[in-house]
Amino acid sequence: LLNNGIFMMVGAVLVYWFIMEKTSLGYGMRATGFNKDAARASGIPVVKSISISMAISGAFAGLAGGIVALGSFKYGRVLSGMDNYGFDGIAVALVGNCTALGTSLAGLLFGLLKNAQALMQGKQIPKEITFIIQGLIVIFIALRSALKLYQEYLDKKQLQKEVGV
């Protein structure tokens, strides 16, 4: 079920986008994420960038946890156990390609799949189907990345063969 947290999510996505795309802090964090040795060589403080990125992600995780704990509209939620948010968060970031828009769309997809479980069980469809769909999405995204890396490897080998190295 959607709750008032959707408005906080839109605000958080806009803040994330602004920080990562429009500030030098975001540029430093992205450069560090791509290659910390190259970032260090270009004068970006790598340890500071990593620490700030962890602090920002912790703030976003705390905001998300607050939204979950406060529940929808007026009714709180009793958290009886772990709801696998850590794994879902990693999968959503992977599927969303770590971009603001992609991550929010992937989060919406995974949230819809998670909330469809009760409806599916009411129609005599096992809820594990949603886990299979989520897993297949993650596998296909990872496979796409692996194929891209393999193609780069083949291109590099071909170039070395042409140069004679």
ZAMARGU-4260 file (C-alpha; in steps of 0.2 Angstrom, whole numbers, plus 5000, padded with zeros to 4 digits):
<rodrens>
0) 5000/5000/5000 | 5006/5017/4996 | 5007/5029/5010 | 5013/5047/5013 | 5031/5041/5012
5) 5029/5042/4993 | 5031/5061/4995 | 5046/5059/5006 | 5053/5047/4993 | 5051/5059/4979
10) 5060/5073/4989 | 5074/5061/4993 | 5076/5056/4975 | 5077/5074/4970 | 5090/5078/4984
15) 5100/5062/4979 | 5099/5068/4960 | 5105/5085/4965 | 5119/5080/4976 | 5126/5067/4963
20) 5124/5076/4947 | 5125/5095/4951 | 5138/5096/4965 | 5157/5094/4966 | 5154/5082/4981
25) 5144/5071/4970 | 5157/5071/4956 | 5170/5066/4969 | 5159/5052/4975 | 5155/5046/4958
30) 5174/5047/4953 | 5179/5037/4969 | 5165/5024/4965 | 5172/5021/4947 | 5190/5020/4952
35) 5197/5026/4968 | 5215/5026/4962 | 5211/5037/4948 | 5201/5048/4959 | 5216/5049/4971
40) 5228/5053/4957 | 5216/5068/4952 | 5216/5075/4969 | 5200/5069/4976 | 5201/5065/4994
45) 5195/5046/4993 | 5193/5042/5011 | 5183/5058/5014 | 5172/5054/4999 | 5169/5036/5005
50) 5165/5042/5023 | 5153/5056/5016 | 5144/5043/5004 | 5142/5031/5019 | 5134/5045/5030
55) 5122/5050/5016 | 5117/5033/5013 | 5114/5030/5031 | 5103/5046/5032 | 5093/5039/5017
60) 5092/5022/5026 | 5086/5030/5042 | 5073/5040/5032 | 5067/5024/5024 | 5066/5015/5041
65) 5057/5029/5049 | 5044/5029/5035 | 5042/5010/5037 | 5041/5011/5056 | 5028/5025/5056
70) 5017/5015/5044 | 5003/5021/5032 | 4994/5037/5036 | 4988/5036/5054 | 4992/5018/5059
75) 5010/5012/5064 | 5017/4996/5060 | 5024/4983/5072 | 5040/4976/5064 | 5040/4958/5069
80) 5056/4953/5060 | 5068/4957/5046 | 5058/4960/5029 | 5074/4958/5018 | 5076/4977/5015
85) 5095/4975/5013 | 5094/4963/4999 | 5080/4972/4991 | 5090/4988/4992 | 5105/4981/4984
90) 5094/4973/4970 | 5085/4989/4967 | 5101/4999/4966 | 5108/4986/4953 | 5092/4986/4943
95) 5091/5005/4943 | 5109/5007/4938 | 5113/5018/4953 | 5103/5033/4945 | 5090/5043/4953
100) 5076/5039/4941 | 5081/5021/4938 | 5082/5017/4956 | 5065/5025/4960 | 5057/5015/4946
105) 5066/4999/4951 | 5060/5002/4969 | 5042/5005/4963 | 5043/4988/4953 | 5050/4978/4968
110) 5038/4986/4980 | 5023/4982/4968 | 5029/4964/4967 | 5031/4963/4986 | 5013/4970/4989
115) 5006/4959/4975 | 5010/4943/4986 | 4994/4944/4996 | 4984/4946/4981 | 4992/4932/4972
120) 4989/4920/4987 | 4971/4925/4987 | 4970/4919/4969 | 4979/4902/4973 | 4996/4908/4965
125) 5011/4905/4976 | 5019/4921/4983 | 5036/4914/4979 | 5033/4918/4960 | 5037/4936/4965
130) 5054/4931/4972 | 5057/4921/4956 | 5053/4937/4946 | 5064/4948/4956 | 5078/4935/4955
135) 5077/4934/4936 | 5077/4953/4934 | 5093/4954/4945 | 5101/4939/4935 | 5097/4947/4918
140) 5104/4964/4923 | 5120/4956/4930 | 5121/4945/4914 | 5120/4961/4903 | 5135/4968/4913
145) 5145/4952/4912 | 5142/4952/4893 | 5147/4970/4892 | 5163/4966/4901 | 5166/4951/4890
150) 5164/4961/4874 | 5177/4974/4881 | 5189/4959/4884 | 5187/4953/4867 | 5189/4970/4859
155) 5205/4973/4870 | 5212/4956/4864 | 5208/4960/4846 | 5217/4977/4847 | 5232/4968/4855
160) 5232/4956/4841 | 5231/4970/4828 | 5245/4980/4836 | 5256/4964/4838 | 5258/4965/4857
</rodrens>
